[in-house]
Amino acid sequence: MHRSRPRTEPPRRRALALVTALLTALIGGLFALTPAGPARAAAAASPVLLSQGRPVTASSQENAGTPAAAAVDGDPGTRWSSAFADPQWIRIDLGTPAALSRVDLTWETAYGSAYRVETSTDGTAWTTAYATTTGHGGTESLPVSGTARYVRLTGQTRATGWGYSLWEFQVYGTTDGGTPLPGGGDLGPNVHIVDPSTPNIQAQLDDVFRQQESAQFGTGRHAFLLKPGTYNGLNAQLGFYTQISGLGLRPDDTLINGDVTVDAGWFNGNATQNFWRSAENLALNPVNGTDRWAVSQASSFRRMHVRGGLNLAPTGYGWASGGYIADTRIDGEIGNYSQQQWYTRDSAVGGWSNSVWNQVFSGVEGAPATTFPDPRYTTLDTTPISREKPFLFFEGGQLKVFAPAKRTGARGVSWSAGTLPGESIPLSRFYVVRPGTSASTMNQAVAQGLHLLFTPGVYHVDRTVEINRPGTIVLGLGLATIVPDNGVTALRVGDVDGVRLAGLLIDAGPVNSPTLLEIGPQGATADHAADPTTVQDVYLRVGGAGPGRATTAMAVHSDDTIIDHTWVWRADHGDGVGWDTNRADYGVRVYGDDVLATGLFVEHFNKYDVEWFGDRGRTVFFQNEKAYDAPNQAAVQDGPYQGYAAYRVDDSVTTHEGWGLGSYCYYNTDPTIRQDHGFRAPVKPGVRFHSLLVVSLGGKGQFNHVINTTGAPTSGTDTIPSTVTSYP
């Protein structure tokens, strides 16, 4: 139960707002007068706000609209409030020890008359830094001292019949890490921000396309960000490592009367290597009524509105090898044509044509009904859990990041009408990662309470980038690429709530890494169902761009993780490629419970491509090719089994489910190799699969079964799938 509040602002709050505005203006003026050189350096060492955006917990909260996090979000219009009882507490984790100087409390009407400010280095032993029995509410600035990582306010006596309520709980001081890092700033030369009045936009697009059209393993990275408005006559051709995105809050805020095009002229009309690019948050009026998006893996089409049709095949209708659409409205028909497989999530389409091998839909209005195996459509009415990728947008003259809210049982686009659930975060709360930034600096920024925004580039890290703060967003632009040196793990997420990784490529280095990406530590046990970690458009690569090695590409230990579109690839072409040259035994290994994968592409690993040890896992769409370059049958012998399964569920698992899963073999080094099965799983009532297939590509190797000992063998040189509609 929660109390009603007057709709008009009390006089004390209005006065407080006026005082705050005057102080802000005064402080701004002082900063404007700050000199350069030594005096400026001295000013930078002054106490700074350490608590904003930091992890926070409380003894209670009045209702869902007054969480503890609202007291450290920097928004004077949101608040934490407790239950109507004494005592109550709220605690901030600063992330690192800091020399404290003061605590500012901005009370709402319900304040504490008696309370303590306590500090701790370990979160267990507490020292009283300030105490009063005559608190007066309003804004209180309290002197504190000492070094601590944790700061706690403990209310002992309420001044009203309500609970304790704080607009803001702010802790100031300095950290041992030196001068705090700044948020925001310039995004660098490879982020091209334009508006409808910008001259020569087409020339800019064409110039980048010339550089990137065939630069499959190059180092160029580019992002085009279009401010809201209408753009006439553009044809944005996208090459490798190129992103184009609108900066509106909704796709229709940024309209191109023209096209965003991917074709395959660079590869003689074959689109099976059109990887690593994206289009997001735009509306299109295609010139001829249909836009062309002929891509394969690691190419996302998110949050788009095509006011016409969409053609997924290259000119001439050569092969293409699958892609991903999410949160998108296509008014006309999608022509699948030669696309071997495709996954579409939480969208609306005017129709769909052709199925080839494996087309999967979840939460898609207008999707064809399930008819697998002929035509090969698999359709779920809704997506179990989804949360759209964070994106940049332009509002009030500044860049911000919007982090959409989680949806359960989603169907259709998230942005069609009404409110847009989620959080708007100013760029000032992001550390802008630029080429040359070290991993230690990235870790300092996260510990300081900043999110990370990677600008386009290639980043070598000599230590692991650690994301241990709940709710941290790590967002890449232009397929920003992280390369681990010295055999370290590139990126690791703690067992914490709500981390969002999006828009990154992780490239293995020449020294073997045990893992490239870890979600949660080994043995993670925390429940993240309410606020899971999401991994979106995050791609992992071993070899191709040069020598690379890793034992496991991605390890998922945290419960409730959502893997939403990933391509995990041990390279079959490019530089540094060979059975033992770019050795990588495992693609994705899932240890956490209740993990959901929507759009899982994993290929060519020396042993298992996917292994699942956690319970109650679910996969909606899986695409796989076994390693082409296995030298002989003995090299892929898995105990009594011929060949390592593409997707293996451990015998310890009691509940697991998958929809629309396909595995292909093309053993071009030894075409006599046989796979006992593409899929292996325990035979238990809770372990179920729908729409499974295996394919021998041109007879280069064969499958004996589809799953376990079920399903007909492949045979001959025709690429005709062997299918199992449901298992068991």
C-alpha positions, 0 to 999 in steps of 0.5 A: 500500500502506498500513500497519495501525494499532492499534485502541486509541488510544496513551497519548500521543494520549489525553493529548493529547486531555485537554490539548486539552479542558482548553485548550478549556475554559480558552479558552471561559472566557476568551471568556465573561469578555471585556468589551464595548466597546474591550477587546472590540475589542482582543481581536478584533484578536488572532491568529486561525486562518486556515488552516481550510478553506483550499485545501491541496496536498501532495507526496503522500498515503499513501492515499485516506483521508488527503488533504491537506485533512484537515489543515485541516478542524478535525477532530482525527480526520482526518489527512494522511499522506504517502508513505514517503520524504523529503522531503515537503511540504504547502502552505496557501493563506490566500487573502489576505496575512496577518501571521503569528504562529504555526503549530501542528502536531498530529502523528500517530505518524509525525512529522518530526524535521527540517522547515522552515516556509516562507512566500511571498507568491506561491507561488513564492519561499519564505522559511524562517520556522522550522526544526528538526532536533530535532522531538519530535512531539505538538503543536508551537506554533511562533513565526513572523512576516512577511506571507505568503499561502502557508505550507508545511511541508517535512519533511526527515527522518522520525522513523519508517519511515512518512511524515509525518502531521498531524492538524492544520496550523494557521496563526494571524495577522491579515489586512490586511482587518481583523477576521475575519468570524464564522461562523454566527449567526441566520438572520433573521425570514424563516427559520421554524424549528419543531419538533412542539411549536411552537404555531400552525405552520399559522397561520404557514404560512397567513400566509406563503401569503397574502402569497406566493400571487400575489406573482409579482414581489414581494420577500418571501422565506421558508423553513420549516425543520422539525426532525426529528419528526412533524407532524400535520394540516399543509397547507403551501400554498406560494406564490412564493419559499417553501421548505419543508425538513426538518432531518433527515439523511434525509427520513423523519426529518421526517414530515408527516401532511398535505400540501405543496400547490401549486395554481393558484387564484390564476391561475384554475386555470392552473399555467403561472406557478407558479414559484420555490418548493421542497420538500425533505427531507420525508416526507409521508402525504397526507391523501387518499393523493395530494399535489398539486404543480402547478408549472411552471419553477424549482420543485424537489421534492428528496429527498422521500418521499411515502407515497402518490401525487403529482398534478402537475396543478392542481385542474380539470386546467388546464395546467402547464408542467413541473418537476423531481424528484430523489432522491425516493421516491414510493410510489404513482403520479405523475399527470402529467395536464396537465404539458407536460414533466417531468424526474425524476432518481435517484428511485423511483416506483410508476408514471407516467401520461400523457406530453403532450409530453416526459417524461424520466427518468434513474436512476429505479426504476419509470420507464416504458420509452422509447417516444418519440414515442408515448407521449413517454417518454425513459428513461435507466437511470442518470444519468451523473454526479450530486451532490445539492444541499447541505442544512441539517440539525439534529444535536446541538443545532446546524444543519449543512450536509450536502454529499452525495458525487458519484455516477457511474451513479446509480440510485434515491435516495441516502438509502435505507439504510446510510451517507450518503456526503458531508461534514457541515459546522457552520454556524460554517464559513458566513458567514450573509449577511443583507439589506444585506450587501455584495459586498465582505463576501461576498468577504472571507468566502470569502477567509477560508475561510468558505462562504456561506449566503444568508438569504431576501432580495433582495441588490443587489451593486455588484461581482461576488461572487467564489468562488475557493476550491475546495470553497466552498458558496454556498447560498440559502434561500427563493430568495434573490435577487442583483441586480447593480447598475452592469452587473457580473456578479453571481456568478463562480466561479474555475477551481477544484474542487468549488464548489457553487452552490444555491438562488439567483435571479439577477435582471438589473439595469437596466444591461446586464451582460455576464453574470449568472453565470460558471462559470470564467474565459475560457480555463479549462483545469483538469480538474475531473472528480474534483470538479466544480462544481455549479449546482443550483436556480440560476435566472436572470431578465432582466426581469419584476420590473422593467427588466433587461438582460444580454448572456449570462445564464450562461457556463460556461467550466470543464470538467466542470461539472454544471448540475442544474436551472436555469431561465434566463428572459428574461421574457415578462410582468411589468414591464420587458418588451419586445423591446429593453427586457429585451434579452438575446441569449443564455441559456446558453453553454457553452465548457468540455469535458465539461459535463453538464446535467440539467434545462435550462430556457431561454426567450425569449432574443433570439438563441440560448437555448443555444449549446455550444462545448465538446466532449463535452457532454451534456444530459438534458432541455431545455425551451425557448420561443422569444421571444414578442415578436420584432417580425418575421422580420428581427429573428430572421434568423440569416444564411441561417437563418430564426430563431435555433435554440433549441439550437445546437452549434458546428461545431467540436464533435466529440462531443455528445449530448442526450436529451429536448429540446423547443422551442416557438414562440409568436410572438404579435407576428408569427404569420407568423414561421418557424423553420428549425429548433429545433436546429442541430448539425454532422453528425458521428458523435459528435454525437447526439440522442435524442427531439427535438420542436418545437411551434407553440403555437396556430399563432403561428409555425411550424417548418420542421424539427426539427433542421437539415433533418430533421423534418416542419414544424409546421402549423396551429393544433393544438399537435401536436409534430413529432418526431425519434426519433434524429439523425442 
